[in-house]
């Protein structure tokens, strides 16, 4: 009886958040808004820190942080997919009411995630100069980048662990707690930056290393605080007592996490490669065009935020419903995600179209020629992000079942081959216009391919959580003291 009572207390509906029932559109929107808030905070953090560094330390220091942040982005991209795979597995397990399986996933994934982060930190600390030289960091910025990046490498385990905990909580249906602790990390980083750079008050003057140290402090305090809160609240995904043994990675489960996670991480790499190639094409037209394009691209980052947040919400919500075998809700979740993307991204694109000159003028002061170029680039490109946002939602749905290779292949074809190929092949005919129109060409291609796979692909037959279950033929434990009675609902389509 005691065993049964203990398990009843762990029921997902009590402390984890059930995304398998209730109104779909309202639940999805409420889940997506904190994710959107976290994305905005992260971008704001980077922008404010760049202001502090540029104002106090000058252009060379700003160049140093830009080079270092490129390295950091690549490091985070390599582990991003692992975290996403673990999140989908956790969401499927929570949806299936199998909390022991969810904790097993958390244990295996957390150990691997932290081990990989530690390796990155150690190797980065040792070979920081070689990495910066490989990037072609300007000589005047090299010492500054060295000082900055060494501290950032020390911060990598805390940064990755915080990201992992937040994504796992989102898989369990909780997006508000990650938002609050992201806000804590960002607030500490922004406040400590000038204090540690200049040595204001009792703080030591660390120069550019102070900017990185503020990131280290903010991320470390936030990850310790969020883990402490989960244990204080006795969250069902915490590992305590006998469950600490789950930190020893299960080989079969780890294989699933890695093989499903790597393709998702590669998606970020593909998009980054396409951006770098296109930037090379843009640079050939001179500094004015490059500046105009660079500022427009910064604004596009904000335009894409709603779609990314909605995609993350759709992925978690769909994965829980896949785990619960609620296939009758999957199509409606996707439809709600597409609708919110069209609304929110469409509003941002419209606002930017109406107020483009005042906004671009904030960055391109006293350069009307560059503003004209940026306005034209924005008019050609920005609407295509509405289409790409629909693609993100479709990818999020199929990814929730474990279908990770088709989205990667679609991105390789549409972004890396069609977008960059269009720009390269038509530069001689269309000139600069080939670069700007390559974005709509790539977005249309990715949308058509994503719709085709969503409609005709075999993603509905996949289920990552089942791949590592013992072949007993028995339903898994629900964490409620009784076996779960599976209800199979016929997939849509």
N, C-alpha and C positions, 0 to 999 in steps of 0.2 A: 504493500500500500504506500509506503514511504517513497519507493521508486516512482510510482505512478504520480504521486503528488508533486515530486520534484520536477518531473517532465511537464506537467500541466503548467507550472510556472514559467516554463521556457517557451510556451506557445508563441509562434511568430506574431500573432495578432495582438499580443500584449505589449511587447517591447520592440519587435521588428515591425515594419510597416507593410501591411497587406495591400498589394496592388492588383489583386486578382478579383476584386469585387468593387461595387460602387460605380458612380458615374465616371465614365472614361475621360471625357474632355476636361472636366473640372480637376480630376485627380492628376492628369498629365500636366496641366498648366501649373497647378500648385507645386508639383514636383520639379518642373523645369525652371521656375522663377529663381529659386535659390542657386541652381546650377549656373544660370545666366549671371546672377549677382557675383558668384565666385569668379567667373571668367572676366567680368568687368573689373573686379578688384585686382586680379593678377595683371591685367594690362595697365591699369592705373598705377600699380606699384612700379612696374618697369618704367613708365613714363616719368613719374615723380623722381625716382632714383636717378634717371638720366639727367633731369634738371639739376639735382643736387651736385652730381659729379661734374657736369658741364660748367655750372656756375662757380664752384669752388676750386676745381682742379684744371679746367681748360679742355681744349679740343683733343689733345693727345690722350688724356684720361678717358674721354668719351669714346674715342676710337678703341682704346684698350678694353673697355667694358663691352663694346659691341662685338669685338672678336671673341672675348671670353664667353659672352652669352650665346654665340653661335655654337661653341663647343658644348655648352650646357644644354642647349636645345637638342643637339644630336644625342647626348647621353640620356636625356629624358625620353626622347623618341624611341631609344632601344628598349627601354623597360615599360613604355606606355602600353604596348600590346599585351605584355604579361599581366599587367594590372587589369586591363580590360577583359582578358580571358577569365581571370579569377573572379571578376565582378559578375560576369555572365553565369559562371558556374554557381556562385553563391546565390544569385537571383533565382536560378532554376531550382536550387535546393530549398530556398525559402518558400518559393511558390508551391513546391511539393510537400511542404511541412516537414522536411527532413533536416532538422537543425544539427544533428550529429554530422551528417555529410557536409553541411555548410561549414562547421568548425574544422572538419578535416581539410577542406579546401583552403580555409584561412591559414591553418597551421603550415601546410606544405608550401603555399604561395608566399607567405610572410618570410619563412626561412630562406627560400630561394631568392626572393626580392632583396632582402637585406644583404645576403651574401654577395650577390651581383653588384649591389651598390657599394659595398665595402671594397670589392676588387677594383671598381671604377675609381674610387677615392684614392686608393693606394697607388695604382698605376698612374693616375693623373698627377698626383703629388710628385712622383718620381720623374715623369717624362713631360712635365708641363712646358719646358722650353722647346722640346722637339715638336710638341703639338702646335704651339704658337708659330713656330717657324714654318711648319707644314701649311698653315693657313696663310702664310705670307703677311704676317702682322708687321706693320711699318716699324722701322728701327726705333723711332722716337717713342712709340707706344709700347715697345716690347718689355721694358722693365716694369712699367705700370701694369700691363696685362699679366705678367708673371706674378706680381704681388697680389693682384685681385683674384686670379684664377686659382692660386694655391689655397686660399681660404674657401673659395667656392667648392673646391674638391672635398675639403673637410666637411662642408655642409651637405654634400650629395646624399649620404645615407639618411640624414634627417629629412631632407626634401623629398626623397623617394618614399620613405616610410610614411610621411604625412599624406602624400598623394595616394599611396596604397590604401591606407586606412579610410580616407575619404571616399575612394571609389568603391571599396567594399561596403561601406555604409549605404552608399547609393544603391548598390545591388540589393541590399536588404530593405530598400524602400525609403531610406531616410536621407533627404538632401538638405535639410535645414541645419543639422548639426555640423556637417562639413562646411557650410557657408559661414557659420559663426566662428569656427576656428581658422578658416582662411582669412576672415576679417581680422582676427587677432594677429595672425602672422604678418599680414600686410601693414596693419597699424604700427606694430613694433618696428618693422623694417623702415617705414617712412619716417617715424619719429627719431629712431636711433641713427639714421644715415648721416644727417648733418652734425649730430653730436660727436660721432666717432670719427668723421672725416676731419673736422676742425678741432676736436678736443675741447668742446664746450663744457663748462662746469667741471664735475668730477671725472669726466670721461677722458681717456687718453687720446692724443692726436695720432691717428693711424693713417691718415691720407686715404688713398684709394682702397687700401685693405680694410679701412673702416666701413666702406660701403658694403663690401662682401661680408664683414663681420656682423653687420646689422641683419643681413639675410640669414646668416648662421644662427644668430640668437633668436630671431623671430620664428624661424622654422622649428628649431629645437624646442623652444618653450611651447609652441602650439602642438607639436606632436606628442610631447609628454603630457600636456594638459588633456588632449582629446582621449588618449589611452587611459589616463587616470579617471576621466569621467565615465568611460565605458565600463570600467571595473567597479566604480562606485555605484553605477546604476544596475550592475549585474546584467549587462547586455548579453543576450543569448549567443552572440558570436565571440564573446571573450573566451580565452583559454585559461582555465584554472583547474587546480587539482589534477585529476587523472588525465584531463584533456591536454595538459602541457606536453604529454608524449606525442601529441599530434604535430608538434613543431618539427619532428623528424620527418623529412620529406618522404611521401609515398611515391615510389618510382613510377607506377602506372599513371597516377594522378598528375605527377609533375610532367610527364611526357605529354599529357593532354594539354596542360596549361601552356607549355612551351610551344608545341606544334600549332596550337590555336592562336597563341599570342604573337608569335613572330610575324605572321602575315598582317596582323593588325598594326604592329609597329612599323612594318615596311610601308604601309599606306602613308604614314607621315613622311617617311624618307622619300617616297615617290613624289609627293607634293612639293617637298623642299627642293628636290633635284630639278623639277620643272621650273620652280621659281628662280633658282640660281641660273639655269640655262637662259631663261627669258631675260633676266637682269643683264646677262652678258650681251644679248642682242640690243637691249635698250641703251647700254653704255656706249655702243658704237655711234649713237646719234648725238653725243655730246652731253655736257653737264646740265644744261638747261632742261633737256628732255628727261634726263635721268632724275633730276630733282623733282620735276613735275610728276613723273611716274612713282617715285618713292613716296611722296606725300599722298597721292591718290591710293597707293597700296596700303598705307597706314590706316586710312579711313575705311578701306575694305575689310580690315581686320574686325572693326566694330560691326560692320554690316553683317558679317558671317556669324557673329556671336549668338544671335537667337537660334539659328539653325543648329549650331553645335550643341547648345543647351537642350533644345528639343530632341535632337538625336540621342543625347545621353539619357534623357528621360524615357524616350521610346524604347531604347535598348534594355534598360532596367525593367520597365513595366512589361514589355513583351516577354523577356526572359522569365519573369515570375509566372506569367500566364502559360508559357510553354511548360514550365515545371509542374504547374497545376493541371495541365492538359486542357486549358480553357482556350482552345483554338477558335471558339466562336467569338472571342474578344480581340484576336490578333488584328484582323482586318480593320476593325473600328479604331484600335489604337493607332494603326498606321494612318488611317484617314484623318484622325484628329491631329496627329503630328504634321501631316502635310498641310492641313488647313491653318494651323497656328503658324507654320513657317511662311505660307503665302501672305498671311496677315502681317506678322511682325517684320519679316524681312522686307516685304513690300512697302510698309510704312517707312522704314529706314531709308530705303532706296529713293522713295518719293521725296522725303525731307532733304536728302542730300542733293537731289536734282534741283529742288527749289532754292536751297540755300548754299549751293556749291561755292559760289564766289566768296561770300563772307567767310565760310569755313576754311577754304583753301588759302584765303588771304591771311589767316592767322599764322600760317607756316611760311608762305612765300611772300614775305613783306617786300614791297617796292620792286616787284618783278612781275609786271603785268603780262609779259610774254609767257613766262612759266605758268602763270595762273590760267591763261587762255589754253595752253596745252593740257594742263591738268583737268580743266573743265571738259575738254573734248574727250580725253581718255576716260574720264568718269562717265560721261554720257554713253559711250560705246560699251563700257565693260560692266557697270554696276548692276544693271538689270539681270545679267546672266547669273548673279549669285542667288537670285530667287529660284532659278532652275536647279542650281547646284545644291541649294538647301533641300529641295525635294529629294534629290539623290541621296543626301546624307540621311534623311528619314528612312528611305527604303533600305539603305545599307544597315541602319541601326536595327531594323526589324529582322532582316535575314541573318544578321550577325548574332542575334539573340538565340538562335537555334544552333549556332556553331558553324554556320556557313561563312567562313572567313576568306577563302581563296577567291571566289567569284568577285567580291568587291575589290580585292587587290588587283585582279586581272583587268577589271573594268577601268580602274584608275590608271593602270599602266597604259592601256590602249587610249583612253580619252584624254588624260592629262599629259602623260609623258610623250606619247606618240602623236596624237592628233593635235593637241594644243601647240606643242613645240614644233612639230612638223609643219603645221599650218604657218606658223610665224617664220620659220626658216625658208620654206619653199616659196612663199609669196612675198618675201621682202623685196625681191627685185622688181616685182610687178606693182605691188601696193605701197611699198616703202614702209613708213612707220605704222600705217593703218593695219598692216598684216599682224603686227604685234598686238594691237588692241583688239582686233576682231578674232584673234586666236582664243580669247577667253570665252566668248559666246559659242565658238565652234566646239571647244572642249566641253563646255557645260551641256550643250545640246546632245553631244555624243554620249556623255556619261549618263544623262537622264534617260535617253532611249534604251541604252544597254541595261540600266538598272531596272527600268520598267519591264523589259523583256525577261530579265532573270526573276524578278518578283512574281511575274505572272506565270512563267512557264518553268522556272527552275525547281530543283528538288529539295529546296531548303526546308520545306514543311516536314520532310521525313527525317530530319536530323535532330539530335538531342544530345548535347555534349555530356550531360550528367550521367547518362546511361552507359557511356563507354567504359567507365572504370568500376561499375558495380559487379560484385561477385555474381557468377552465373548460377544462383541458387534457385531461380524461378519464383522466389518469394518476394512479396512487396517489401520495400525498405521500411525501417522504423520511422514513425512520424515525429518522434520526440514527445508523444502524448501518452505513451505506455501501451498503445495498441497498434497493430499494423495498419498502414494506410490502405484504404480500399480505392484502387485506381478507377477513375472514370475516364474512359477514352472518348473524346468527342471527335467526330469526323472533321479533318482539316478542311478549311475553306478552299474552294477551287478544285 
